Amino acid sequence: MATGTAAVEAPLLYPLRSAWGNRADASSLVDSLRGSRDRLAVRPASDAGWQHVAARPLSGLRAQAEAEKGTAWPQPLVSHYARYFRDGNRTAYEGLVASRQQRLTRAVVMAALAGLGSGDAWLDEVIDGAYLLCEQSSWSWAAHDDVFTLDGDVVPDRTRPYLDLGAGEVVAQLAWLDLVLGDALDERAPGLRKRLRLEANERVIRPFLDRLDWHWLGLNGDVHNWNPWIHSNIIVAALLLVEDAELQAQSIARCVEGLDRFLASIPADGAIDEGFAYWWNGAGRALEGLALLEEASGGELNPDLPVIRGLVAFPHRMHLGDRWFLNVADGPARAHEGLPWGMLHAWALRLGDSHAAEHAESFAAAEPDPDPRSGLGRVLTSLTHPASRTQRGDSKRRSERPLGHVPSPTWGTYLPSVQIMVARQNPGSTDGLTLAAKGGHNGEHHNHRDVGSVVVAVDGVPLLVDAGQPTYTAQTFGPDRYGIRAMQSAWHSVPAPFGLEQGTGSSFAATVLQEPTPHEPTLALGLGAAYGLGHAEQWIRTSLLNRELGAVVIDDRWNLPSPPPGGTHDVDITYLAAGTVHLGQDATATITPVGIPTASSPVGLHLRWKPATAVVLVDEWDLDDPLLSDIWGEKLTRIRFRMPQENRASGAFTLTVEATS
């Protein structure tokens, strides 16, 4: 019997329940899922479709797999696990676990390509890796395990498995390799598949069905990216590692309920408050889970739903140029390689969204080998789906479509649910200036104190920037989160009335005073509440793109009371810059992309401001975190404009940004 308290739900509010009705009930799924293994697009290695995969060079994947075959496997230790509880370090343990799983993914692909009866060495590699995962005391990441909170222990408790993102990734990996290599595993290592099913049941299926207190279920109304990520992985496990038809159907029905809560939380505009980077491990995981349900049910569970259209459009709406995307919350400014663009392309084609389809196709065609960091399921889907093979088959078309020129929405976009505007100087192109402005609130998922922030890119490269995600530690999601510089409003492009930090929580929010239109890309926000001031319009920020003049204008106006306790008499307006900043004469400055590792355009930004009497303070942020320095280079620069005394209580400040010639 499940434990915990479930909220009372109104089924008609949920898109899957509304569309599927009792077809998603466990009793119906017993019938519709019968024979599901044979309907999945990813096929066993004995299937003829793998001949197409064998024709691909996969040089990077093959080379690394050959180099590591027969060597010692990565071995995460108790001392690595315990570091999270001792000194807050997450990467020591998670890095070794990830390396182990990535090696196993490469081995599965190599074993599948070797074929039955001729790939014993690769099968042994798979068997060793799979068994190591079965013997691994915890599939959970230490940062998520509740063992320390409940017992004060720093070692995992095998009797109380914690079902988190890590456990979901492991069980899905074992399920996929069972599908692809099952017959060969039975022949080479009898008993292994029985062990896989035992571990999946004890560590994932039973904890999932027996407990309702997992925070990621969203039963308390707070639904975030863990929900679709874990549910979609459990769908894989239930389809491929659960042989009892009723237990399988019960597990899938519970997953449908969970995905429904996620989809019900999506606003009409399809926005994801965690941003582009987390889209892939939130909304993207939901799309993968829905596609798998459709395959498994033989089309009975058809996921053509209105809510999907906005989700599919979101990534290309956030595009700045090349691999640069608008990043909010804990997101990097550049897209990782190895993202499943083929999956997004397939959904866009299905929905008839030509912009999203062409955008995704360009990225899919430019991807190198599938990246094992994305997980075995995504690698197999990328390799074996016919659409994915087609996208990568035309090298001529690939060379003719540089990423800097992928199609973008005509003028830009505005997503009212998160108060984000992206406006382009040249509609339909990433050339010239792009302005992104954000309102929102400070209770968003993976929140940074960034209400009112702006990003300005030129030729697709952001130079007024959001720093993005630093390396995660225990501090990242603890009570001292906002002691991290990258999360503070003091290091975002926002005002600082009385030297104040923005507050934390959904009440510290922007009020929209003017929404943008295609002909007038202007977003005006009242920011007073973000600082705990008495009224939203005590600070008004207006961000606009003037296409005729080729300029971005950010205008701040304020009418402030006396400084609150903890405040100062200073009124600052901050901008965070990447590249190299040069202060000029007569209230001007330039920013060039010199120093940004991946910036290809030489064009920079020219800044001018008024009143010219504002004091300019420049602070350099030396980047020693590789997640930040790999994107921005050695440093970021904070430019602070401090208002003269006569403009502190009431005043205005205007920054004009143009492209350098």
C-alpha positions in Angstrom: 0.0 0.0 0.0 1.4 3.4 -0.9 2.3 5.7 1.9 2.0 9.5 2.1 -0.8 11.9 1.3 -2.1 12.5 -2.2 -3.9 15.6 -3.3 -7.4 15.3 -4.6 -7.2 15.9 -8.3 -9.9 17.0 -10.8 -9.3 14.7 -13.9 -10.7 17.1 -16.4 -7.9 19.6 -15.6 -5.3 17.2 -16.8 -4.5 16.9 -20.5 -3.6 13.2 -20.7 -6.6 12.1 -18.6 -8.9 14.4 -20.7 -7.5 13.0 -23.9 -7.1 9.3 -23.0 -9.8 8.7 -20.4 -9.9 5.2 -19.1 -7.4 4.0 -21.7 -4.7 5.2 -19.3 -6.1 3.1 -16.4 -4.1 0.1 -15.3 -6.9 -2.3 -16.3 -6.9 -1.0 -19.9 -3.1 -0.9 -20.1 -2.8 -4.6 -19.4 -4.3 -5.2 -22.8 -2.8 -2.3 -24.8 0.7 -3.0 -23.6 0.7 -6.6 -24.4 3.5 -7.2 -26.9 4.8 -3.6 -26.4 8.5 -4.7 -26.5 8.1 -5.6 -30.2 6.6 -2.3 -31.1 9.4 0.0 -29.9 11.4 1.9 -32.4 14.7 0.9 -30.8 15.3 -2.7 -31.8 17.4 -5.6 -30.6 20.9 -5.9 -32.1 19.7 -8.9 -34.2 17.3 -6.6 -36.1 18.3 -5.6 -39.7 18.1 -2.0 -38.9 21.4 -2.1 -37.1 23.1 -2.5 -40.5 22.4 1.2 -41.1 24.0 2.1 -37.8 27.1 0.0 -38.7 27.6 2.1 -41.8 28.2 5.2 -39.7 31.8 5.9 -38.8 31.1 6.8 -35.1 34.9 7.4 -34.9 34.9 9.2 -31.6 32.7 6.7 -29.8 34.6 3.7 -31.3 38.0 5.2 -30.4 37.2 5.8 -26.8 35.5 2.4 -26.4 38.5 0.7 -27.8 40.9 2.6 -25.5 39.0 1.8 -22.3 38.1 -1.9 -23.1 39.8 -4.2 -20.7 41.0 -1.4 -18.4 39.8 -0.9 -14.8 36.3 0.4 -14.5 35.7 3.8 -12.7 35.1 2.9 -9.0 33.1 5.3 -6.9 33.9 4.8 -3.2 32.3 5.5 0.1 34.8 8.3 0.6 33.5 9.9 -2.6 29.9 9.5 -1.6 30.6 10.9 1.9 32.3 14.1 0.6 28.9 15.6 -0.2 28.0 15.4 3.5 31.5 16.4 4.7 32.6 19.2 2.5 29.7 19.7 0.0 31.5 18.3 -3.0 29.2 16.6 -5.5 31.4 16.0 -8.4 33.9 13.5 -6.9 31.1 10.8 -6.6 28.8 11.9 -9.5 31.7 12.2 -11.9 32.8 8.6 -11.3 29.3 7.2 -11.6 28.8 9.2 -14.8 32.1 7.8 -16.2 31.0 4.3 -15.4 27.7 4.7 -17.1 29.1 6.4 -20.2 31.6 3.6 -20.6 28.7 1.1 -20.4 26.8 3.0 -23.0 29.7 2.9 -25.4 30.1 -0.8 -24.8 26.4 -1.5 -25.5 26.7 0.2 -28.9 29.9 -1.6 -29.7 28.4 -5.0 -28.7 25.3 -4.3 -30.8 27.4 -3.4 -33.8 29.6 -6.5 -33.4 26.5 -8.7 -33.8 25.4 -11.9 -32.1 28.1 -14.5 -31.8 31.0 -12.3 -32.8 31.2 -9.7 -30.1 32.0 -11.7 -27.0 34.7 -9.2 -25.9 32.2 -6.4 -26.1 29.5 -8.5 -24.4 31.9 -9.1 -21.5 32.4 -5.4 -21.3 28.6 -4.8 -21.1 28.2 -7.7 -18.6 30.9 -6.3 -16.3 29.5 -2.8 -16.5 25.9 -3.9 -15.9 26.9 -6.1 -13.0 28.9 -3.3 -11.4 25.7 -1.2 -11.4 23.8 -4.0 -9.8 26.5 -4.2 -7.1 26.6 -0.4 -6.6 25.2 0.2 -3.1 23.1 3.2 -4.2 21.8 4.3 -7.5 20.9 7.7 -6.0 23.3 10.6 -6.0 24.6 11.5 -2.6 23.3 15.0 -3.0 19.7 13.7 -3.1 19.9 10.8 -0.7 18.1 11.4 2.6 20.3 9.0 4.6 22.2 11.9 6.4 19.0 13.9 7.1 17.2 10.9 8.6 20.0 9.0 10.3 23.1 11.2 10.3 24.8 8.5 8.1 27.2 9.3 5.2 26.9 5.8 3.5 23.8 4.7 1.6 21.2 2.4 3.2 20.5 -0.6 0.9 17.3 -1.3 2.8 15.9 2.2 2.0 16.7 3.0 -1.7 16.2 6.6 -2.6 14.5 7.1 -6.0 16.0 10.2 -7.6 17.4 11.3 -11.0 20.4 9.0 -10.6 18.3 5.9 -9.9 16.1 6.7 -12.9 19.1 7.0 -15.2 20.6 3.7 -14.0 17.4 1.7 -14.3 16.6 3.0 -17.8 20.2 2.2 -18.9 19.8 -1.4 -17.7 16.4 -1.6 -19.4 17.7 -0.4 -22.7 20.7 -2.7 -22.8 18.3 -5.6 -21.9 16.2 -4.7 -25.0 19.2 -4.4 -27.4 21.3 -7.3 -26.1 19.0 -9.5 -24.1 19.4 -12.7 -26.2 23.1 -12.4 -26.2 23.3 -11.8 -22.5 21.3 -14.9 -21.8 23.7 -16.9 -23.9 26.9 -15.3 -22.5 25.9 -14.6 -18.9 22.9 -16.6 -17.8 21.3 -15.2 -14.7 22.3 -11.5 -15.4 18.9 -10.5 -16.8 17.2 -12.0 -13.7 19.5 -9.8 -11.5 18.6 -6.7 -13.6 14.9 -7.3 -12.9 15.4 -7.9 -9.3 17.4 -4.7 -8.8 14.9 -2.7 -10.8 12.0 -4.0 -8.8 13.7 -3.4 -5.4 15.3 0.0 -6.1 12.8 1.6 -8.4 9.5 -0.1 -9.1 8.5 -0.9 -5.5 9.7 2.4 -4.0 7.8 4.2 -6.8 4.5 2.3 -6.2 4.8 2.1 -2.4 5.5 5.7 -1.6 3.6 8.9 -2.4 6.0 11.2 -0.5 8.5 11.6 -3.3 8.7 15.4 -3.8 9.1 15.1 -7.5 5.7 13.6 -7.9 4.3 17.1 -7.7 1.4 16.1 -5.4 1.9 19.4 -3.5 1.5 21.4 -6.6 5.2 22.1 -7.1 6.1 20.4 -10.4 9.6 20.7 -11.8 11.9 18.9 -14.2 12.5 15.9 -11.9 8.9 14.8 -12.6 9.1 14.0 -16.3 12.7 12.9 -16.1 12.1 10.2 -13.5 8.7 9.2 -14.8 10.0 8.8 -18.3 12.8 6.6 -17.1 10.4 4.5 -15.1 8.3 4.0 -18.2 11.3 2.4 -19.9 12.0 0.2 -16.9 8.4 -0.9 -16.5 8.1 -1.8 -20.2 11.4 -3.7 -20.4 12.2 -5.1 -17.0 8.7 -5.8 -15.5 7.3 -9.0 -16.8 4.2 -9.2 -14.6 1.5 -7.6 -16.8 -0.6 -6.2 -13.9 2.5 -4.7 -12.2 3.7 -3.3 -15.5 0.3 -1.7 -16.2 0.1 -0.3 -12.6 3.5 1.3 -12.9 2.8 2.8 -16.3 -0.6 4.1 -15.1 1.1 5.8 -12.2 3.7 7.4 -14.6 0.9 8.7 -16.8 -0.6 10.4 -13.8 2.7 12.0 -13.0 3.4 13.2 -16.5 -0.1 14.6 -16.5 0.7 16.7 -13.5 3.7 18.1 -15.3 1.8 18.9 -18.5 -1.0 20.5 -16.4 1.6 22.9 -14.9 2.8 24.1 -18.3 1.4 27.6 -19.2 -0.4 28.2 -22.4 2.7 29.8 -24.0 4.8 26.7 -23.4 7.4 28.5 -21.3 9.8 26.7 -19.0 10.8 28.9 -16.1 14.0 26.8 -15.7 15.1 27.9 -19.2 16.5 26.4 -22.3 19.1 24.1 -20.7 16.6 22.5 -18.3 14.1 22.1 -21.1 16.0 19.1 -22.3 15.8 17.3 -19.0 12.2 18.4 -18.2 9.9 19.0 -21.2 12.2 17.1 -23.5 12.0 14.0 -21.2 8.2 14.3 -21.1 8.1 14.3 -24.9 10.3 11.2 -25.0 8.1 9.5 -22.5 5.0 10.3 -24.4 6.5 9.0 -27.7 7.5 5.8 -26.0 3.9 5.4 -24.6 2.5 5.8 -28.0 4.9 3.2 -29.5 4.3 0.7 -26.7 0.5 1.0 -26.8 0.3 0.7 -30.6 -1.1 4.2 -30.9 -3.8 3.8 -28.2 -2.1 6.6 -26.2 -1.8 9.3 -28.8 0.0 12.3 -27.4 -1.2 14.9 -29.9 -2.2 17.6 -27.4 -2.4 21.4 -27.6 0.1 21.8 -24.7 2.8 20.0 -26.7 2.9 22.7 -29.4 4.2 25.4 -27.0 6.8 23.1 -25.5 8.1 22.2 -28.9 8.5 25.9 -29.9 10.3 27.0 -26.7 13.9 26.1 -27.6 14.1 28.0 -30.9 12.3 31.0 -29.3 15.3 31.3 -26.9 17.9 31.2 -29.6 20.5 34.0 -29.9 22.9 32.6 -32.5 25.1 29.6 -33.2 25.0 27.6 -29.9 24.1 30.6 -27.8 20.7 30.7 -26.2 19.1 32.9 -23.6 19.9 31.4 -20.3 17.9 32.0 -17.1 18.1 30.3 -13.8 20.7 27.5 -13.5 21.4 27.3 -17.2 24.6 27.8 -19.3 24.5 30.3 -22.1 25.7 27.8 -24.7 23.9 24.6 -25.7 25.8 21.4 -24.9 26.7 19.0 -27.7 24.8 15.8 -27.9 21.4 17.1 -27.2 18.6 15.0 -28.8 17.7 17.5 -31.5 16.4 14.7 -33.7 13.7 14.0 -31.1 12.6 17.7 -31.2 12.7 17.7 -35.0 10.4 14.7 -35.1 7.9 16.4 -32.8 8.0 19.7 -34.8 7.4 17.8 -38.1 4.5 16.0 -36.5 2.9 19.2 -35.3 3.6 21.1 -38.5 5.8 23.7 -36.8 8.1 24.6 -39.7 10.2 27.1 -37.7 10.9 24.6 -34.9 11.5 21.8 -37.4 14.1 23.6 -39.5 15.8 24.9 -36.4 16.1 21.5 -34.8 17.1 19.9 -38.1 20.0 22.3 -38.4 21.3 21.4 -35.0 20.7 17.7 -35.5 22.6 17.6 -38.7 25.6 19.4 -37.1 25.9 17.1 -34.2 28.9 14.7 -34.1 28.6 11.2 -32.7 25.8 10.6 -30.2 27.1 11.7 -26.8 27.1 9.0 -24.1 26.7 11.8 -21.5 23.1 12.1 -22.7 22.3 8.5 -21.6 21.9 5.2 -23.4 18.3 5.7 -24.4 19.0 8.9 -26.2 22.1 7.4 -27.9 20.1 4.4 -29.1 17.2 6.6 -30.3 19.7 8.8 -32.2 21.4 5.9 -33.8 18.4 3.7 -34.8 15.5 6.0 -35.6 15.1 6.4 -39.3 14.5 10.2 -39.0 17.8 10.6 -37.2 19.7 8.7 -39.9 18.2 10.9 -42.6 19.1 14.1 -40.8 22.8 13.1 -40.6 23.0 11.7 -44.1 23.5 14.8 -46.2 26.9 16.3 -45.5 26.5 18.9 -48.3 23.3 20.3 -46.6 25.1 20.2 -43.3 27.9 22.4 -44.5 25.5 24.8 -46.1 23.6 25.5 -42.9 25.9 27.0 -40.3 24.3 27.2 -36.9 24.6 31.0 -36.8 22.0 31.2 -39.5 19.3 28.8 -38.3 15.9 30.2 -38.7 14.5 32.3 -35.9 11.0 33.6 -35.1 10.2 36.6 -37.3 10.5 39.5 -34.9 11.3 37.5 -31.7 9.0 36.3 -29.0 7.2 37.2 -25.8 6.2 34.7 -23.2 3.8 36.3 -20.8 3.8 33.5 -18.2 7.5 34.2 -17.4 7.6 37.8 -18.7 10.4 37.1 -21.2 10.9 39.0 -24.4 13.5 38.2 -27.1 13.6 40.8 -29.8 15.7 40.8 -33.0 17.0 43.8 -34.9 16.7 41.9 -38.2 13.5 39.7 -38.1 14.1 36.1 -39.0 17.9 36.5 -38.5 20.4 36.3 -35.7 22.5 39.1 -37.4 22.7 42.4 -35.6 21.4 43.1 -32.1 19.2 40.9 -30.1 17.7 42.0 -26.8 16.3 39.7 -24.2 14.5 41.1 -21.1 13.1 39.2 -18.2 10.6 40.0 -15.5 9.2 37.0 -13.6 9.7 36.4 -9.9 12.3 35.0 -7.5 10.5 31.9 -6.6 11.1 30.2 -9.9 12.7 26.7 -10.2 16.5 26.8 -10.0 16.0 30.5 -9.3 18.5 33.3 -9.7 17.7 36.7 -8.4 17.3 38.1 -11.9 14.0 40.0 -12.0 14.3 42.8 -14.5 17.6 41.5 -16.1 18.6 42.0 -19.7 20.9 40.2 -22.1 22.2 41.9 -25.3 23.8 39.9 -28.1 25.4 41.1 -31.3 25.5 38.7 -34.3 24.2 36.0 -32.0 27.0 36.4 -29.3 25.9 37.7 -25.9 28.1 40.5 -24.5 25.8 41.8 -21.8 25.1 38.5 -20.2 23.8 36.3 -17.4 26.7 34.3 -16.0 24.6 31.1 -15.7 25.2 27.9 -13.8 28.3 27.3 -11.7 29.3 23.9 -10.6 26.8 22.4 -8.2 27.8 21.8 -4.5 25.9 21.3 -1.3 25.5 25.1 -1.1 23.7 25.3 -4.4 20.4 23.9 -3.1 20.9 24.7 0.6 20.0 27.7 2.8 23.1 29.6 1.6 22.3 29.4 -2.1 22.3 33.1 -2.5 25.8 33.4 -1.1 26.9 32.1 -4.5 27.8 35.0 -6.7 26.2 33.7 -9.9 22.8 33.6 -8.1 22.9 37.2 -6.7 21.1 40.2 -8.2 24.3 42.1 -7.5 25.9 40.1 -10.3 23.0 40.3 -12.8 22.2 43.2 -15.1 19.6 44.8 -12.7 19.3 47.8 -10.5 20.4 47.9 -6.8 18.3 50.6 -5.1 20.0 51.4 -1.7 22.5 48.7 -2.5 19.8 46.1 -1.9 19.8 42.5 -3.1 16.5 41.3 -4.5 14.4 39.2 -2.2 13.7 35.5 -2.4 10.3 34.1 -3.1 7.4 34.5 -5.6 6.3 37.8 -4.0 9.5 39.4 -5.1 8.3 39.9 -8.6 8.0 42.2 -11.5 4.7 43.9 -12.6 4.3 44.2 -16.4 3.4 47.8 -17.4 3.8 47.4 -21.1 4.0 44.2 -23.2 6.0 44.0 -26.4 4.5 43.7 -29.9 6.1 42.8 -33.2 6.2 46.5 -34.2 7.1 47.8 -30.8 9.4 45.4 -29.0 9.3 47.1 -25.6 8.9 45.5 -22.2 8.2 47.9 -19.3 8.4 46.4 -15.8 7.7 47.7 -12.3 10.5 46.3 -10.2 9.8 47.8 -6.7 8.4 44.6 -5.3 11.5 42.6 -6.2 13.4 44.6 -3.6 10.7 44.7 -1.0 9.8 48.3 -1.7 6.3 49.6 -1.1 5.1 49.8 -4.7 6.1 48.1 -8.0 6.3 51.5 -9.8 8.9 52.9 -7.4 11.3 51.5 -9.9 10.3 51.2 -13.6 12.6 49.6 -16.1 11.8 49.9 -19.8 13.8 47.7 -22.2 13.3 48.3 -26.0 14.9 47.6 -29.3 14.8 50.4 -31.8 15.3 48.7 -35.2 15.4 51.9 -37.2 18.3 53.3 -35.1 19.9 49.9 -34.6 20.0 50.4 -30.8 18.9 48.8 -27.6 17.7 51.2 -24.9 17.3 50.4 -21.3 15.7 53.2 -19.3 15.4 53.1 -15.5 13.3 55.6 -13.6 12.7 55.6 -9.8 11.1 57.4 -7.0 12.5 56.0 -3.7 11.7 56.4 0.0 14.4 56.7 2.6 16.8 53.7 2.8 15.4 50.7 4.6 17.3 48.9 7.4 20.3 47.2 5.9 20.3 49.5 2.9 22.8 52.2 2.0 22.4 55.6 0.5 23.8 54.4 -2.9 21.6 53.8 -5.9 23.4 51.6 -8.5 22.5 50.1 -11.8 24.6 47.0 -12.7 25.4 45.4 -16.0 27.4 42.2 -16.4 29.7 42.0 -19.5 31.6 39.2 -21.2 34.7 39.8 -23.3 36.8 42.9 -22.8 35.5 46.2 -21.5 37.1 49.5 -22.4 35.9 52.7 -20.8 35.9 55.7 -23.1 35.5 59.4 -22.8 32.2 61.3 -22.5 30.2 58.6 -20.8 30.9 55.8 -23.3 32.4 52.3 -23.3 32.9 49.4 -25.6 32.7 45.7 -25.1 34.5 43.4 -27.5 34.2 39.6 -27.7 38.0 39.3 -27.1 38.6 36.5 -24.6 35.3 34.6 -25.1 36.6 31.1 -26.1 33.8 30.3 -28.6 32.9 33.8 -30.0 33.6 33.9 -33.8 32.3 37.4 -34.6 34.6 40.4 -34.2 31.7 42.8 -33.7 31.2 44.3 -30.2 29.0 46.7 -28.4 29.2 50.4 -27.9 27.6 51.8 -24.7 26.6 55.4 -23.9 24.6 56.7 -21.0 23.1 59.6 -19.4 23.3 61.3 -17.0 27.0 61.4 -17.7 27.6 62.3 -14.1 27.0 58.7 -12.9 30.1 57.3 -11.3 31.3 54.2 -13.1 32.7 51.3 -11.0 34.3 48.3 -12.7 34.8 44.9 -10.9 36.4 41.9 -12.5 35.2 38.4 -11.7 38.0 35.9 -12.2 36.4 32.7 -13.2 37.9 29.6 -11.6 34.9 27.4 -12.1 35.3 25.4 -15.4 31.5 25.5 -16.1 31.8 29.3 -16.3 35.3 29.7 -17.8 34.6 27.2 -20.6 31.9 29.6 -21.8 33.1 33.1 -20.9 36.9 32.7 -20.7 39.0 34.0 -17.8 36.7 36.7 -16.5 33.4 38.5 -16.5 33.2 42.2 -15.8 30.6 44.0 -13.7 29.9 47.7 -14.7 28.1 49.6 -12.0 26.7 53.0 -12.5 26.3 54.8 -9.2 23.9 57.7 -9.3 25.0 61.2 -8.2 23.5 62.4 -4.9 20.9 64.6 -6.5 19.5 61.6 -8.5 19.3 59.1 -5.6 15.8 59.7 -4.3 14.2 60.3 -7.7 15.8 60.1 -11.1 16.4 58.4 -14.4 19.2 56.6 -16.1 19.3 55.5 -19.7 21.8 53.1 -21.3 21.9 53.0 -25.1 23.6 50.0 -26.7 24.7 49.8 -30.4 26.8 47.4 -32.4 30.4 48.6 -33.1 31.2 49.2 -36.8 
